Amino acid sequence: MVLSLLMPCVLFCLLAGCTTVQQTAAELQRLQGTWEGVKEGDKITITITGNSFRFYRDTNFWFETTITLPAGTDPQQLRATIERCPPSQNNSIGKVVPAIFKIEEGTLTLVAFSDHEAEPPKNFEDREAMRYELRKVQR
C-alpha cells in the first residue's frame, strides 16, 4: 500500500524535474548566437555556442566562459565561469560571474555585478550592476 502511494509522488517529482530541465535547455537554446550592443561608447559582442559564452569589448577586456542556467530562478540567472581572459585579468580565471538575463523583443538584457563574490542582481533596474542590452546579429 505504501508503495502504491509513493509511486505517483515519485513519478510527479521526476516529471517536474524533467520540465525544469527542458525549460533550462529552451532558455539556453534562445541564447545561442551572436549578440551586439554598445556600452559607454564601446561595442560589446557576446557569442554563445552551446554552453560556451564569449564576451568581447576590446583586446584588453574579453572573457571566455562556460555558462550554466540555474533552474527555477526568477529572474532567470546565468552563471559564467571564467576560463580564459587577457593577461591583465588573469586573477579572474576560475571565478564565477553571477548574472540575470531576459530576452524580450529580440533584445538580450544581461545584468551582473563586477564582484564575483556577490549574489546575482535581484532585478534589471539595479543601479549598482553592469547592464548590457544587445541585439542578435546574423553572421
URRA-V219879 format. One record per backbone hydrogen bond with DSSP energy under -0.5 kcal/mol. NH is the residue of the N-H (numbers start at 1). CO is the residue of the C=O. E is the energy in kcal/mol with one decimal. If there is no record, write none. Layout:
((NH:CO:E) (NH:CO:E))
This chain:
((5:1:-1.5) (6:2:-2.4) (7:3:-2.4) (8:4:-0.6) (9:5:-0.7) (10:6:-2.6) (11:7:-2.6) (12:8:-2.5) (13:9:-2.4) (14:10:-2.4) (15:11:-2.5) (16:12:-2.6) (17:13:-2.3) (18:14:-2.3) (19:15:-2.2) (20:16:-1.9) (21:17:-2.3) (22:18:-2.7) (23:19:-2.5) (24:20:-2.4) (25:21:-2.5) (26:22:-2.4) (27:23:-2.3) (28:24:-2.4) (29:25:-2.3) (30:26:-2.0) (31:27:-1.2) (32:28:-0.7) (32:29:-0.9) (33:48:-2.8) (34:137:-0.7) (35:46:-3.3) (36:135:-2.7) (37:44:-2.1) (39:42:-2.7) (42:39:-2.1) (44:37:-3.3) (45:56:-2.6) (46:35:-2.9) (47:54:-2.4) (48:33:-3.0) (49:52:-2.2) (52:49:-2.4) (53:65:-2.4) (54:47:-2.8) (55:53:-0.5) (55:63:-2.8) (56:45:-2.5) (57:58:-0.6) (57:61:-2.2) (58:61:-1.2) (61:58:-1.5) (63:55:-2.7) (64:84:-2.6) (65:53:-2.9) (65:63:-0.5) (66:81:-1.8) (67:51:-3.0) (68:79:-1.9) (70:68:-0.6) (73:70:-0.7) (78:99:-2.4) (79:68:-2.6) (80:78:-0.5) (80:97:-2.3) (81:66:-2.9) (81:79:-0.6) (82:80:-0.6) (82:95:-2.7) (83:64:-3.1) (84:64:-1.9) (86:62:-0.8) (89:86:-2.5) (90:87:-1.5) (92:89:-3.0) (93:90:-1.4) (94:82:-3.2) (95:92:-2.3) (97:80:-3.0) (97:95:-0.5) (98:96:-0.7) (99:78:-2.5) (100:111:-2.4) (101:76:-2.2) (102:109:-1.7) (104:107:-2.3) (107:104:-2.0) (108:134:-3.0) (109:102:-2.9) (109:107:-0.6) (110:108:-0.6) (110:132:-2.6) (111:100:-2.6) (112:130:-2.3) (113:98:-0.8) (116:114:-0.7) (118:115:-1.3) (126:123:-0.8) (129:126:-1.0) (130:112:-3.6) (132:110:-2.8) (134:108:-2.7) (135:36:-3.1) (136:106:-1.0) (137:34:-2.9))
